[in-house]
Amino acid sequence: MSGQGPFLRAVVALVYCFLLSPLAFVVLISFSADNFIVFPPSGWSTRWYAALARHAGLLEAFRNSLVVSSDRKEHTSELQSRG
């Protein structure tokens, strides 16, 4: 964006903030101690993350994703070394 005016930079910054604000809100609410979405939260907790860590199916799926991504990375580097 070299050579562009400060107005364009400000507009781009505002658009980025607008697009990323829902993600920031979800991350903030994920630490809520409440059972339902309440804003502001009555307290803060990591219990939802602890529940995810205890879920065997989710952990197995995460492990499978890591295996597949590491295999893909090895194949990609192998193809690059051939070319």
VMD Tcl script that draws the C-alpha trace (Angstrom):
set ca {
  {0.00 0.00 0.00}
  {2.92 2.34 -0.53}
  {1.92 5.67 -1.98}
  {-1.65 5.44 -0.67}
  {-3.13 8.13 1.51}
  {-3.86 7.86 5.22}
  {-7.60 7.76 4.51}
  {-7.31 4.47 2.62}
  {-5.15 2.99 5.38}
  {-7.76 3.98 7.97}
  {-10.57 2.43 5.92}
  {-8.62 -0.82 5.51}
  {-7.89 -0.90 9.26}
  {-11.59 -0.39 10.04}
  {-12.61 -3.18 7.65}
  {-10.12 -5.56 9.25}
  {-11.44 -4.68 12.72}
  {-15.01 -5.20 11.54}
  {-14.18 -8.62 10.06}
  {-12.15 -9.84 13.03}
  {-14.39 -8.56 15.84}
  {-16.71 -11.64 15.82}
  {-13.68 -13.89 16.25}
  {-12.46 -11.82 19.18}
  {-15.93 -12.00 20.74}
  {-16.08 -15.81 20.40}
  {-12.65 -16.20 22.00}
  {-13.68 -13.90 24.85}
  {-16.96 -15.73 25.47}
  {-15.22 -19.14 25.36}
  {-13.71 -18.36 28.76}
  {-17.12 -17.69 30.32}
  {-18.12 -19.69 33.39}
  {-21.82 -19.54 32.42}
  {-23.76 -22.38 30.79}
  {-25.27 -20.01 28.21}
  {-23.97 -17.00 26.35}
  {-24.32 -14.07 28.72}
  {-22.55 -10.78 28.30}
  {-20.85 -9.72 30.41}
  {-19.96 -13.14 31.82}
  {-20.58 -13.68 35.51}
  {-17.15 -15.29 35.87}
  {-14.19 -16.68 33.98}
  {-13.28 -20.32 33.58}
  {-11.39 -22.75 31.36}
  {-13.85 -25.57 32.00}
  {-14.97 -25.73 28.36}
  {-11.38 -26.30 27.27}
  {-10.96 -28.95 29.96}
  {-14.11 -30.68 28.67}
  {-12.65 -30.67 25.15}
  {-9.40 -32.16 26.43}
  {-11.34 -35.04 28.04}
  {-13.30 -35.85 24.87}
  {-11.66 -39.01 23.44}
  {-13.21 -38.71 19.97}
  {-12.01 -35.16 19.56}
  {-8.49 -36.05 20.66}
  {-8.39 -38.95 18.20}
  {-9.58 -36.69 15.37}
  {-6.95 -34.10 16.30}
  {-4.25 -36.77 16.30}
  {-5.41 -38.00 12.89}
  {-5.26 -34.44 11.56}
  {-1.70 -34.08 12.77}
  {-0.71 -37.39 11.17}
  {-2.28 -36.45 7.84}
  {-0.70 -32.99 7.84}
  {2.74 -34.35 8.69}
  {2.45 -36.96 5.93}
  {1.41 -34.26 3.46}
  {4.35 -32.10 4.50}
  {6.77 -34.99 3.90}
  {5.29 -35.69 0.47}
  {5.42 -32.01 -0.48}
  {9.07 -31.68 0.48}
  {9.82 -34.91 -1.38}
  {8.16 -33.58 -4.55}
  {10.02 -30.27 -4.26}
  {13.37 -32.03 -3.97}
  {12.63 -34.01 -7.17}
  {11.67 -30.96 -9.22}
}
mol new
graphics top color blue
foreach p $ca { graphics top sphere $p radius 0.5 }
foreach p [lrange $ca 0 end-1] q [lrange $ca 1 end] { graphics top cylinder $p $q radius 0.2 }
display resetview
